[in-house]
Amino acid sequence: MITSTLSPAEIQNSLRRNGYLDIDVDPTLDLAAEIEKLKKEKNAVILAHYYQESEIQDVADFIGDSLGLAQRAAATDASMIVFAGVHFMAETAKMLNPHKKVVLPDLKAGCSLADSCPPHLFRKFKEKYPDHVVVSYINCTAELKTLTDICCTSSNAEVIINSVPADKGIIFAPDKNLGMFLQKKTGRDLILWNGACMVHEIFSHEKITKLKLRHPEAKFIAHPECEPHILEMADFIGSTTQLLKFTQSDPAESFIVATESGILHQMQLASPHKTFIPAPPNNACACNDCPHMKRNTMEKLYLSMKYELPEIILEDWVIEQGRKCIDRMLEISAAAGIKMG
């Protein structure tokens, strides 16, 4: 039940102004139940990243990291894909499903890492290394993917790098921290773009050290987007899915987790008897939430499904040229046996 209705023109103005539908929702409405109804009515599937709010994760059909969600998007037979994540993820889903409707609850749910690599500047950077293979982290814009030979995620990045012939140079964009981690893991000399994720660059070495002293029994686990001096402290380094699986299989009873705090919800659900402590950042609020991921809310999710807006629209040439690097990534991942996460 909507407490106010807008004309089509007002809806478009709301989207242009806010990036989402600014419509009042009856506060007594059971949003979870209404979202389930809309899924059936519209043959819709909700894909949610691990970094979403827990209540959004709880209504999603599939929860995962960037690779797992890309694989789900490629395989879905739904008529409408509702992507509870950030803009580049919804763009990836649209590239893989050009004839399906893809909606994102808030168009302004962007990505600091994707923003750190403007395509027009990267194009000039790429021209300096004409014989190099471009491997781009999936956390980049659709246009940057048109300049990319193979896409990767943190789950499959090592396999992707190793798939490139040893005699070929590699440009890696946009995350320098993941790039440095891959250099150590693979021994390849990568040309790195100087980009980074705002969430994974704020962890405090000093505060984590103090936390480890207070919890000597806890294992410290970290995402490879973290800075090298943080990764050096880690007992385990992996993608969000790999971190989740590690906490399930490792006998430790407590973990200090250095990535966006949304993943702790799934960790706690999978291992309710274990303790999960978010690694402290160096900011004043002592939180390590991604402000872009957290732009999505249950109200926005509900409205986006009801009105099928905001819709992700990409030009045909972007879909055609950008999809190639994603398809190549999925092929290499499948050949390597890397499954959905």
RODOMI-478134 format. One record per residue (C-alpha): x, y, z; residue in three letters; residue number from 0. Coordinates in steps of 0.5 Angstrom, whole numbers. Layout:
N
<east X north Y up Z r ALA k NUM> $
...
//
This chain:
341
<east 0 north 0 up 0 r MET k 0> $
<east 3 north 7 up -2 r ILE k 1> $
<east 1 north 13 up 2 r THR k 2> $
<east 2 north 17 up -4 r SER k 3> $
<east 2 north 16 up -12 r THR k 4> $
<east 6 north 20 up -17 r LEU k 5> $
<east 4 north 21 up -24 r SER k 6> $
<east 9 north 18 up -30 r PRO k 7> $
<east 13 north 25 up -30 r ALA k 8> $
<east 13 north 26 up -23 r GLU k 9> $
<east 16 north 19 up -22 r ILE k 10> $
<east 22 north 21 up -28 r GLN k 11> $
<east 23 north 27 up -24 r ASN k 12> $
<east 24 north 23 up -18 r SER k 13> $
<east 29 north 19 up -21 r LEU k 14> $
<east 33 north 24 up -24 r ARG k 15> $
<east 33 north 28 up -17 r ARG k 16> $
<east 34 north 22 up -13 r ASN k 17> $
<east 37 north 16 up -16 r GLY k 18> $
<east 31 north 12 up -13 r TYR k 19> $
<east 23 north 13 up -13 r LEU k 20> $
<east 22 north 18 up -7 r ASP k 21> $
<east 15 north 15 up -5 r ILE k 22> $
<east 12 north 14 up 2 r ASP k 23> $
<east 11 north 7 up 4 r VAL k 24> $
<east 6 north 5 up 9 r ASP k 25> $
<east 10 north 4 up 15 r PRO k 26> $
<east 5 north -2 up 17 r THR k 27> $
<east 7 north -6 up 11 r LEU k 28> $
<east 10 north -13 up 11 r ASP k 29> $
<east 15 north -11 up 6 r LEU k 30> $
<east 18 north -18 up 6 r ALA k 31> $
<east 12 north -21 up 5 r ALA k 32> $
<east 10 north -16 up -1 r GLU k 33> $
<east 17 north -17 up -4 r ILE k 34> $
<east 15 north -25 up -4 r GLU k 35> $
<east 9 north -23 up -8 r LYS k 36> $
<east 12 north -19 up -13 r LEU k 37> $
<east 17 north -24 up -14 r LYS k 38> $
<east 12 north -29 up -16 r LYS k 39> $
<east 7 north -24 up -20 r GLU k 40> $
<east 13 north -21 up -24 r LYS k 41> $
<east 17 north -27 up -25 r ASN k 42> $
<east 23 north -23 up -22 r ALA k 43> $
<east 29 north -26 up -18 r VAL k 44> $
<east 33 north -22 up -13 r ILE k 45> $
<east 41 north -22 up -13 r LEU k 46> $
<east 44 north -19 up -7 r ALA k 47> $
<east 51 north -18 up -5 r HIS k 48> $
<east 54 north -20 up 2 r TYR k 49> $
<east 55 north -13 up 3 r TYR k 50> $
<east 47 north -11 up 3 r GLN k 51> $
<east 44 north -10 up 10 r GLU k 52> $
<east 42 north -17 up 13 r SER k 53> $
<east 34 north -16 up 12 r GLU k 54> $
<east 35 north -15 up 4 r ILE k 55> $
<east 40 north -21 up 4 r GLN k 56> $
<east 34 north -25 up 8 r ASP k 57> $
<east 29 north -24 up 2 r VAL k 58> $
<east 34 north -25 up -3 r ALA k 59> $
<east 34 north -31 up -8 r ASP k 60> $
<east 41 north -31 up -9 r PHE k 61> $
<east 47 north -28 up -4 r ILE k 62> $
<east 54 north -28 up -6 r GLY k 63> $
<east 60 north -25 up -8 r ASP k 64> $
<east 61 north -21 up -15 r SER k 65> $
<east 63 north -28 up -19 r LEU k 66> $
<east 57 north -32 up -16 r GLY k 67> $
<east 52 north -27 up -17 r LEU k 68> $
<east 55 north -26 up -25 r ALA k 69> $
<east 54 north -33 up -25 r GLN k 70> $
<east 47 north -33 up -23 r ARG k 71> $
<east 45 north -27 up -27 r ALA k 72> $
<east 48 north -31 up -33 r ALA k 73> $
<east 44 north -37 up -32 r ALA k 74> $
<east 37 north -34 up -29 r THR k 75> $
<east 31 north -35 up -33 r ASP k 76> $
<east 27 north -30 up -29 r ALA k 77> $
<east 24 north -24 up -33 r SER k 78> $
<east 26 north -19 up -29 r MET k 79> $
<east 33 north -18 up -25 r ILE k 80> $
<east 33 north -14 up -19 r VAL k 81> $
<east 40 north -13 up -16 r PHE k 82> $
<east 41 north -11 up -9 r ALA k 83> $
<east 48 north -9 up -10 r GLY k 84> $
<east 52 north -3 up -13 r VAL k 85> $
<east 51 north 0 up -20 r HIS k 86> $
<east 57 north -4 up -24 r PHE k 87> $
<east 54 north -11 up -21 r MET k 88> $
<east 47 north -9 up -24 r ALA k 89> $
<east 51 north -7 up -31 r GLU k 90> $
<east 54 north -14 up -31 r THR k 91> $
<east 48 north -17 up -30 r ALA k 92> $
<east 45 north -13 up -36 r LYS k 93> $
<east 51 north -15 up -41 r MET k 94> $
<east 49 north -22 up -39 r LEU k 95> $
<east 42 north -21 up -40 r ASN k 96> $
<east 41 north -16 up -45 r PRO k 97> $
<east 34 north -17 up -47 r HIS k 98> $
<east 31 north -18 up -40 r LYS k 99> $
<east 30 north -12 up -35 r LYS k 100> $
<east 35 north -11 up -30 r VAL k 101> $
<east 33 north -6 up -24 r VAL k 102> $
<east 37 north -3 up -18 r LEU k 103> $
<east 34 north 0 up -12 r PRO k 104> $
<east 38 north 6 up -12 r ASP k 105> $
<east 42 north 8 up -18 r LEU k 106> $
<east 47 north 12 up -14 r LYS k 107> $
<east 49 north 6 up -11 r ALA k 108> $
<east 56 north 7 up -14 r GLY k 109> $
<east 63 north 4 up -12 r CYS k 110> $
<east 69 north 8 up -10 r SER k 111> $
<east 74 north 3 up -14 r LEU k 112> $
<east 70 north 4 up -20 r ALA k 113> $
<east 70 north 11 up -20 r ASP k 114> $
<east 78 north 11 up -19 r SER k 115> $
<east 79 north 9 up -26 r CYS k 116> $
<east 75 north 13 up -31 r PRO k 117> $
<east 75 north 10 up -38 r PRO k 118> $
<east 78 north 16 up -42 r HIS k 119> $
<east 84 north 16 up -38 r LEU k 120> $
<east 85 north 9 up -38 r PHE k 121> $
<east 84 north 9 up -45 r ARG k 122> $
<east 91 north 13 up -45 r LYS k 123> $
<east 94 north 9 up -40 r PHE k 124> $
<east 93 north 3 up -44 r LYS k 125> $
<east 96 north 6 up -50 r GLU k 126> $
<east 103 north 6 up -47 r LYS k 127> $
<east 103 north -2 up -47 r TYR k 128> $
<east 100 north -4 up -54 r PRO k 129> $
<east 102 north -11 up -53 r ASP k 130> $
<east 99 north -12 up -46 r HIS k 131> $
<east 93 north -16 up -44 r VAL k 132> $
<east 88 north -12 up -40 r VAL k 133> $
<east 85 north -16 up -34 r VAL k 134> $
<east 80 north -12 up -30 r SER k 135> $
<east 77 north -13 up -23 r TYR k 136> $
<east 70 north -14 up -24 r ILE k 137> $
<east 69 north -7 up -20 r ASN k 138> $
<east 69 north -3 up -26 r CYS k 139> $
<east 64 north 1 up -30 r THR k 140> $
<east 61 north -2 up -36 r ALA k 141> $
<east 65 north 2 up -41 r GLU k 142> $
<east 72 north 0 up -38 r LEU k 143> $
<east 70 north -7 up -39 r LYS k 144> $
<east 70 north -5 up -46 r THR k 145> $
<east 77 north -4 up -46 r LEU k 146> $
<east 78 north -10 up -42 r THR k 147> $
<east 81 north -17 up -45 r ASP k 148> $
<east 79 north -21 up -39 r ILE k 149> $
<east 75 north -19 up -33 r CYS k 150> $
<east 76 north -22 up -26 r CYS k 151> $
<east 74 north -22 up -19 r THR k 152> $
<east 77 north -24 up -12 r SER k 153> $
<east 75 north -31 up -13 r SER k 154> $
<east 78 north -32 up -19 r ASN k 155> $
<east 83 north -27 up -20 r ALA k 156> $
<east 89 north -32 up -19 r GLU k 157> $
<east 87 north -37 up -24 r VAL k 158> $
<east 85 north -31 up -29 r ILE k 159> $
<east 92 north -28 up -29 r ILE k 160> $
<east 95 north -35 up -29 r ASN k 161> $
<east 91 north -36 up -36 r SER k 162> $
<east 95 north -31 up -39 r VAL k 163> $
<east 101 north -34 up -43 r PRO k 164> $
<east 108 north -32 up -39 r ALA k 165> $
<east 111 north -28 up -45 r ASP k 166> $
<east 105 north -23 up -45 r LYS k 167> $
<east 105 north -17 up -41 r GLY k 168> $
<east 99 north -16 up -36 r ILE k 169> $
<east 96 north -9 up -34 r ILE k 170> $
<east 91 north -10 up -28 r PHE k 171> $
<east 86 north -5 up -26 r ALA k 172> $
<east 83 north -2 up -22 r PRO k 173> $
<east 85 north -4 up -15 r ASP k 174> $
<east 92 north -3 up -14 r LYS k 175> $
<east 92 north -7 up -7 r ASN k 176> $
<east 89 north -13 up -11 r LEU k 177> $
<east 94 north -13 up -16 r GLY k 178> $
<east 100 north -13 up -11 r MET k 179> $
<east 97 north -19 up -8 r PHE k 180> $
<east 97 north -22 up -14 r LEU k 181> $
<east 104 north -20 up -16 r GLN k 182> $
<east 106 north -24 up -10 r LYS k 183> $
<east 101 north -30 up -11 r LYS k 184> $
<east 103 north -31 up -18 r THR k 185> $
<east 110 north -28 up -19 r GLY k 186> $
<east 108 north -24 up -25 r ARG k 187> $
<east 110 north -17 up -26 r ASP k 188> $
<east 103 north -13 up -27 r LEU k 189> $
<east 103 north -6 up -29 r ILE k 190> $
<east 98 north -3 up -24 r LEU k 191> $
<east 93 north 2 up -25 r TRP k 192> $
<east 93 north 6 up -18 r ASN k 193> $
<east 86 north 5 up -16 r GLY k 194> $
<east 83 north 3 up -9 r ALA k 195> $
<east 76 north 1 up -5 r CYS k 196> $
<east 75 north 6 up 0 r MET k 197> $
<east 72 north 1 up 5 r VAL k 198> $
<east 78 north -4 up 5 r HIS k 199> $
<east 83 north 2 up 5 r GLU k 200> $
<east 81 north 5 up 12 r ILE k 201> $
<east 83 north -1 up 16 r PHE k 202> $
<east 87 north 1 up 22 r SER k 203> $
<east 94 north -3 up 23 r HIS k 204> $
<east 94 north -1 up 30 r GLU k 205> $
<east 87 north -2 up 32 r LYS k 206> $
<east 87 north -9 up 29 r ILE k 207> $
<east 94 north -10 up 33 r THR k 208> $
<east 91 north -8 up 40 r LYS k 209> $
<east 84 north -12 up 38 r LEU k 210> $
<east 89 north -19 up 36 r LYS k 211> $
<east 92 north -18 up 43 r LEU k 212> $
<east 85 north -17 up 47 r ARG k 213> $
<east 83 north -24 up 43 r HIS k 214> $
<east 89 north -28 up 42 r PRO k 215> $
<east 85 north -34 up 40 r GLU k 216> $
<east 82 north -31 up 34 r ALA k 217> $
<east 84 north -32 up 27 r LYS k 218> $
<east 85 north -25 up 23 r PHE k 219> $
<east 82 north -26 up 16 r ILE k 220> $
<east 82 north -21 up 11 r ALA k 221> $
<east 80 north -19 up 3 r HIS k 222> $
<east 85 north -18 up -2 r PRO k 223> $
<east 83 north -11 up -3 r GLU k 224> $
<east 86 north -9 up 4 r CYS k 225> $
<east 93 north -6 up 4 r GLU k 226> $
<east 99 north -10 up 4 r PRO k 227> $
<east 101 north -8 up 11 r HIS k 228> $
<east 94 north -11 up 13 r ILE k 229> $
<east 94 north -17 up 9 r LEU k 230> $
<east 101 north -19 up 12 r GLU k 231> $
<east 98 north -20 up 19 r MET k 232> $
<east 92 north -24 up 16 r ALA k 233> $
<east 92 north -32 up 18 r ASP k 234> $
<east 88 north -32 up 11 r PHE k 235> $
<east 86 north -28 up 5 r ILE k 236> $
<east 80 north -29 up 1 r GLY k 237> $
<east 74 north -26 up -3 r SER k 238> $
<east 68 north -26 up 1 r THR k 239> $
<east 66 north -33 up -1 r THR k 240> $
<east 72 north -35 up 1 r GLN k 241> $
<east 72 north -32 up 8 r LEU k 242> $
<east 65 north -35 up 9 r LEU k 243> $
<east 67 north -42 up 7 r LYS k 244> $
<east 74 north -41 up 11 r PHE k 245> $
<east 70 north -39 up 18 r THR k 246> $
<east 66 north -45 up 17 r GLN k 247> $
<east 71 north -50 up 16 r SER k 248> $
<east 76 north -48 up 20 r ASP k 249> $
<east 76 north -50 up 28 r PRO k 250> $
<east 77 north -43 up 31 r ALA k 251> $
<east 72 north -41 up 35 r GLU k 252> $
<east 73 north -33 up 34 r SER k 253> $
<east 75 north -29 up 28 r PHE k 254> $
<east 77 north -22 up 26 r ILE k 255> $
<east 74 north -20 up 20 r VAL k 256> $
<east 77 north -15 up 15 r ALA k 257> $
<east 72 north -13 up 10 r THR k 258> $
<east 65 north -10 up 9 r GLU k 259> $
<east 61 north -12 up 15 r SER k 260> $
<east 55 north -14 up 11 r GLY k 261> $
<east 59 north -21 up 11 r ILE k 262> $
<east 58 north -22 up 18 r LEU k 263> $
<east 51 north -24 up 18 r HIS k 264> $
<east 52 north -30 up 13 r GLN k 265> $
<east 58 north -32 up 18 r MET k 266> $
<east 54 north -32 up 24 r GLN k 267> $
<east 48 north -35 up 20 r LEU k 268> $
<east 53 north -41 up 18 r ALA k 269> $
<east 56 north -42 up 25 r SER k 270> $
<east 52 north -39 up 30 r PRO k 271> $
<east 56 north -42 up 35 r HIS k 272> $
<east 62 north -38 up 33 r LYS k 273> $
<east 64 north -30 up 34 r THR k 274> $
<east 65 north -25 up 29 r PHE k 275> $
<east 69 north -19 up 30 r ILE k 276> $
<east 69 north -13 up 25 r PRO k 277> $
<east 76 north -11 up 24 r ALA k 278> $
<east 77 north -3 up 26 r PRO k 279> $
<east 78 north 2 up 21 r PRO k 280> $
<east 81 north 9 up 23 r ASN k 281> $
<east 75 north 13 up 22 r ASN k 282> $
<east 72 north 17 up 27 r ALA k 283> $
<east 65 north 13 up 27 r CYS k 284> $
<east 69 north 6 up 28 r ALA k 285> $
<east 65 north 3 up 22 r CYS k 286> $
<east 67 north -1 up 16 r ASN k 287> $
<east 60 north 0 up 12 r ASP k 288> $
<east 60 north 1 up 5 r CYS k 289> $
<east 56 north 7 up 4 r PRO k 290> $
<east 54 north 6 up -3 r HIS k 291> $
<east 52 north -1 up -1 r MET k 292> $
<east 48 north 1 up 4 r LYS k 293> $
<east 44 north 6 up 0 r ARG k 294> $
<east 39 north 0 up -2 r ASN k 295> $
<east 34 north -1 up 3 r THR k 296> $
<east 28 north -5 up 4 r MET k 297> $
<east 23 north 0 up 2 r GLU k 298> $
<east 27 north 2 up -4 r LYS k 299> $
<east 28 north -5 up -6 r LEU k 300> $
<east 20 north -6 up -6 r TYR k 301> $
<east 19 north 0 up -10 r LEU k 302> $
<east 24 north -2 up -15 r SER k 303> $
<east 20 north -8 up -16 r MET k 304> $
<east 13 north -5 up -16 r LYS k 305> $
<east 15 north 0 up -21 r TYR k 306> $
<east 20 north -4 up -25 r GLU k 307> $
<east 25 north 2 up -24 r LEU k 308> $
<east 30 north 5 up -24 r PRO k 309> $
<east 32 north 1 up -30 r GLU k 310> $
<east 39 north -1 up -32 r ILE k 311> $
<east 40 north 2 up -39 r ILE k 312> $
<east 46 north 1 up -43 r LEU k 313> $
<east 48 north 2 up -50 r GLU k 314> $
<east 48 north -4 up -55 r ASP k 315> $
<east 56 north -2 up -57 r TRP k 316> $
<east 57 north -3 up -49 r VAL k 317> $
<east 54 north -9 up -48 r ILE k 318> $
<east 57 north -12 up -55 r GLU k 319> $
<east 64 north -10 up -53 r GLN k 320> $
<east 64 north -10 up -45 r GLY k 321> $
<east 61 north -17 up -45 r ARG k 322> $
<east 67 north -21 up -48 r LYS k 323> $
<east 71 north -20 up -42 r CYS k 324> $
<east 66 north -23 up -38 r ILE k 325> $
<east 64 north -29 up -42 r ASP k 326> $
<east 72 north -30 up -42 r ARG k 327> $
<east 72 north -30 up -35 r MET k 328> $
<east 66 north -34 up -34 r LEU k 329> $
<east 69 north -39 up -39 r GLU k 330> $
<east 76 north -40 up -35 r ILE k 331> $
<east 72 north -40 up -28 r SER k 332> $
<east 68 north -46 up -31 r ALA k 333> $
<east 74 north -50 up -34 r ALA k 334> $
<east 78 north -49 up -27 r ALA k 335> $
<east 72 north -51 up -23 r GLY k 336> $
<east 71 north -45 up -20 r ILE k 337> $
<east 63 north -45 up -17 r LYS k 338> $
<east 58 north -40 up -15 r MET k 339> $
<east 59 north -37 up -9 r GLY k 340> $
//
